[in-house]
Amino acid sequence: MTSREKHDRMANAIRFLSMDAVEKANSGHPGLPMGAADIATVLYTRFMKHDPQNPHWPDRDRFVLSAGHGSMLLYSLLYLTGYEDITLDQIKNFRQLGYRTAGHPEYGHAAGIETTTGPLGQGIANAVGMALAERILNAKFGDELVDHYTYVLSGDGCLMEGISQEAIALAGHLKLNKLIVMWDDNNITIDGDLSLTDSTDQLARVAASGWNTARVDGHDPEAIAGAIEAARRSDRPTLIACKTTIGFGAPTKSGTSKVHGSPLGAEEIAGARKALGWDYPPFEVPSDILDAWRVSGLNACKKRNEWEARLAAADAEIRAEFERRMRGELPGGFDAVIAEYKQKLAADKPKVATRKSSEMALEVINAVVPETIGGSADLTGSNNTKTSQTKPIAPGDYSGRYVYYGIREHGMAAAMNGMTLHGGVIPYGGTFLTFSDYARPAMRLASLMGIRSIFVMTHDSIGLGEDGPTHQPVEHLAALRAIPNHNVFRPADATEATECWQLALETTKTPSTLALTRQNLPAVRTEYVEENLCAYGAYELATAEGEAEVTIFASGSEVEIALAARDQLQARGHPARVVSVPCFELFEQQSDSYKAALIGDAPVKIAIEAAIRMGWDRFIGVDGIFIGMHGFGASAPIEQLYQHFGITAEAAVQAAEARLSKKSN
Ligand SMILES: Cc1ncc(C[n+]2csc(CCOP(=O)(O)OP(=O)(O)O)c2C)c(N)n1
């Protein structure tokens, strides 16, 4: 048992590492680490099940610093408990280029950083996904292999963000009782006192969403510990309001927004040293305190050894399956199943919407990849995300494989990221492409983190028809393609949809978005090719009969139009080829020679996509012809819309011929 004096000194180690690192960097946020140091010390020394020597141990507790601006809190904890990645040198170089200690915690920079946080509200929503993944794997593998908590440190900001309500409601509904959120309840944000802008009774709010709540003095270690103990026994998720003073220990600035996000200054830090009785120079942690921290890190080892013994004793098949899933590897034989299914598609040539093609592919995939977890933000019947294998996950029963996320696109995407980060499951979730805007901040973070979350976005153009321009995406493909490390797939038929799914599942360090149609499309890939052609990002689908005068590039539903335009052009004596472009991002990864040859030098280049032009100049050049959208859509039956907006084979032929005759003049 740690004495109060020892606890205080251990917490002060966090405080001084944080204020000194921020001071040296001349930027950063000292207030939160100083205020939340007591909470963090109690959590890490008395509760956290982790092993700094084996930081990726699957059954570790997860800790999410949702208030990512307080990154020095996490870096201090990782250094003090003995994570190799965070040395004192890393702390001294807080926020410097090439160091792991970035301004906000970044997943992949160091073990112990479970997710990238900084955009407020994301972390708490990720944690819901982590807690859900834990329950799903527990239902499959039992308490022996999977039984851990997910802890979150949240500030006022995270709870004020809209996404928090989506996350809280989902967690409360699903009764994710191993999720424990510590709220650094300090009444201060950047603009000043919270009372400037918020009067929410947060405990009442989360209680209304089915949570357990507690309120404690966030500087009283025993009170904090008691609340965590009670939370661990709860049958619901818990929010513990820990009343704290931001910048605790700073003599004149504590309790004010002045300590939130700027260095304290030499004088204030000297005052804090005096007030807290800390006589050590910057970055020096006295050996008895460092030892106490390291011992707390080592103590956790015992639990891991016990777990390793249970894993070793587990049935060989179960153990192999658990380990495969945690490595993120697909089951052996996956490619063979896809190849066989592509053969069937080549024979059947189904004329279906790509949302249906996606469902058909998933029916095949879900049968052989048991770790996929489907879901939709209340559009299951439209997104076609549910297959025969995916029984719903219900409160208290996590044996299913389908999440009814509710009308919570942002919460869904962030929870999916949390599930992916947890490991052992592969989440995919759907909504309409136009509502990717509601999920985009989490989709961007999936890209930044480099993780395999798979977003299924149907109703991908004016082709959805009568719902009209609110529901018809026009700029969304370009907007998503603009996100670095994000594979946006827009398949043209059932074969391409299958290939895109294969790529989405096999690409572990890049998230994928599948943009899928509502309307039926004919098969454009009519012969079986074993190779995954979509892996090229763009490939020649139809060659020109003779030297190409025209190359038509298209994606998704407009490939059909491109093929019809090619036929018409050739009938009129103009050899034309068609390039299908299912994924810009993968195309860019091909060799220069492949890209140059594919784009080719036909005198006329056309792109057809029922969306805005942005991005297509890469294929057609600034003087290329673009057949697509130039503004918002309209509410009408689909056939009329394509005519109305001039996205037709005839329009393409006319434009091509006009250009060809101009060139020959
Ligand atoms: C989505 C988002 N909006 C705005 C910010 C900028 N920001 C960083 S911290 C912060 C205030 C957070 O207040 P609180 O959570 O109470 O943290 P504390 O002041 O206690 O450190 C803001 C607005 C952000 N990081 N993310």
The ligand as a Tripos MOL2 file, in Angstrom:
@<TRIPOS>MOLECULE
LIG
   26    27     1     0     0
SMALL
NO_CHARGES

@<TRIPOS>ATOM
      1 C1        -12.2520   18.7280  -31.9250 C.3       1 LIG1
      2 C2        -11.3420   19.7000  -31.2230 C.ar      1 LIG1
      3 N1        -11.7180   20.9730  -31.1090 N.ar      1 LIG1
      4 C3        -10.9010   21.8730  -30.5220 C.ar      1 LIG1
      5 C4         -9.6900   21.4980  -30.0340 C.ar      1 LIG1
      6 C5         -8.7510   22.5130  -29.4240 C.3       1 LIG1
      7 N2         -8.6860   22.2860  -27.9570 N.ar      1 LIG1
      8 C6         -7.6970   21.5940  -27.3910 C.ar      1 LIG1
      9 S1         -7.8660   21.4260  -25.7450 S.2       1 LIG1
     10 C7         -9.2830   22.3470  -25.7520 C.ar      1 LIG1
     11 C8        -10.0250   22.6320  -24.4710 C.3       1 LIG1
     12 C9        -10.2720   21.4060  -23.7300 C.3       1 LIG1
     13 O1        -10.7420   21.6520  -22.4560 O.3       1 LIG1
     14 P1        -10.6480   20.5130  -21.3850 P.3       1 LIG1
     15 O2        -11.0290   19.2320  -21.9940 O.co2     1 LIG1
     16 O3        -11.4060   20.9440  -20.2010 O.co2     1 LIG1
     17 O4         -9.1130   20.4040  -21.0600 O.3       1 LIG1
     18 P2         -8.3040   21.1970  -19.9460 P.3       1 LIG1
     19 O5         -8.5540   22.6560  -20.1590 O.co2     1 LIG1
     20 O6         -8.8300   20.7270  -18.6520 O.co2     1 LIG1
     21 O7         -6.8910   20.8290  -20.1980 O.co2     1 LIG1
     22 C10        -9.6000   22.7540  -27.0530 C.ar      1 LIG1
     23 C11       -10.7780   23.5600  -27.4000 C.3       1 LIG1
     24 C12        -9.3300   20.1360  -30.1780 C.ar      1 LIG1
     25 N3         -8.1680   19.6680  -29.7490 N.pl3     1 LIG1
     26 N4        -10.1920   19.2570  -30.7420 N.ar      1 LIG1
@<TRIPOS>BOND
     1     1     2 1
     2     2     3 ar
     3     2    26 ar
     4     3     4 ar
     5     4     5 ar
     6     5     6 1
     7     5    24 ar
     8     6     7 1
     9     7     8 ar
    10     7    22 ar
    11     8     9 ar
    12     9    10 ar
    13    10    11 1
    14    10    22 ar
    15    11    12 1
    16    12    13 1
    17    13    14 1
    18    14    15 2
    19    14    16 1
    20    14    17 1
    21    17    18 1
    22    18    19 2
    23    18    20 1
    24    18    21 1
    25    22    23 1
    26    24    25 1
    27    24    26 ar
@<TRIPOS>SUBSTRUCTURE
     1 LIG1         1 GROUP 0 **** ****
